[in-house]
Amino acid sequence: MFSMKEESILPIRVPLRVIISFSLQIMLLACAVTLHISGSITEVYNWYVFRNFCIFLCAVVFCASDLRKRILLLAFFCTSFIFLGCRTLIDFFRGEQWWIGFQPQDILFALNSVALSMLMLYAGAILYICTVKPKRAADKSLAAPKTTDAQNACSTASLQITALCLYIICMAFYLYCEFDKLAFMHGRIYMDYFILYTPSYPALFGSISYCMPFALCAFLAALPKKKLAFAALTVYLLSAVPQLIIGIRNPFILNALFIFLYCFIRDYLGDTKRWLGRWEICATAALLPFACIGLSVLNYTREGISPESSNVFSLIIDLFYRQGASFWTLCVGHAVLPILPGVKRNFTFGSMIDYILYGRIGRMLFGTTALPSGNSAELATRSHSLSHAISFAGHTGYLEGHGLGSSYILEVFSDYGYAGIIIFSLLLGVFLLYCMDAVRKGWFTRTLILLFLGNLFFIPRGGATEWFSFLIHIHFWLVIFACQLGGRVLSWIKIRLQSNGQQKKRS
């Protein structure tokens, strides 16, 4: 029998999977360093392409070693690589000289900034694991959340009912607004939507429809039963079909990703029923290729042309290739940053600044005028949108409805340089792991996390802070207030009915 002193010096047994995962990560990082040195010496850009691929694989191995807690980080790495890394990799295997037409400094910026961001995301996750030491009370939270939320005066059931009613109302208005877009697009081409479309419905309808995602996340955060949640999520996915018909794919893809992650989170919380069981996984795997093919064909049909190939594999590869166009946004954006129209502006927090300055309240307080809705020189010079600014400066077809999009990497670099990329990516890596701990907290925290996840995975080709800009919007707080008020009222009614029933039994 060992003494306490002898027991304390016994070696800690490390699981084999941890050893294998750590070894693979070290090997992939070593390969990345070697490829970086080779690229620096030979000035061959494809070495940098494979360097970035090695960093991505390293991140995948890291996330796979503890998938339950790192699924959000894995999802972000995958979307980042699809948007910013896969196009150059596909071009390499096709034997194309993808760098032709760009200056060396712009290409190197795009390649190195993507690598830097992925490394900092990886470092942020490791930092969170090493520095955050959960308390013993946190270990007890591995059990499923209680049916009542101690942080709220109203019951979970009351919150569910209130949020569900709000969601139904907001969804009805949202669908009305979406079908208004479809009616406008009848007989028109894809680009007309970005140039000519103006809503024909009252502004109040748009305000109510804007609240739809808030109401949905408030409902889902109350942890409803599987059948009820699936019904709400199915309607949510189908609500993106009108934009899909127009030719806008991102809402449908993001909605589908959100549904998958929500199901994963519910399994993580220890729900009594499996949300991602064998049937759900098999159905998703079977439908995924058809979805990829359909989205790929949509690339062509929205432009009025036929697909270049009828081969299924080629169509799927082409989908990922076209999604990777954001890499060129980094190249073009870096080239035109010194010549952007208008005065020097902050683009990182651009959506928030525009809402404060040019929103309804801002127009009354500051005497500003509303921003135009379509692509225009005024929007490119007045707004704090980097997407419109670089498209105006670097795309000849901007005024005809075309654009380059944006990227969180480009936005934080334009405002804060490489230090901005490092700090932003580091904090984001920490946050993506923190989210899986935060979902065990109260209803309001879960609502915030779900809303964050709704748009967070789009920032590799979107705004850096748009995913949490809703926090300054009055619509979000009105939904939260309505849920709390409705929940309290329903709880009070329930208590009164129960007390009256007990009094009748006594009498």
Helices and strands as residue ranges (DSSP letters): H 4-8, H 16-42, H 45-64, H 67-84, H 86-94, H 104-131, H 136-139, G 140-142, H 156-185, H 190-196, H 203-210, H 212-221, H 226-238, H 241-246, H 250-268, H 278-301, H 312-323, H 326-336, G 337-339, H 350-358, H 360-366, H 377-382, H 386-394, G 398-400, H 408-438, H 443-456, G 459-461, G 466-472, H 474-506
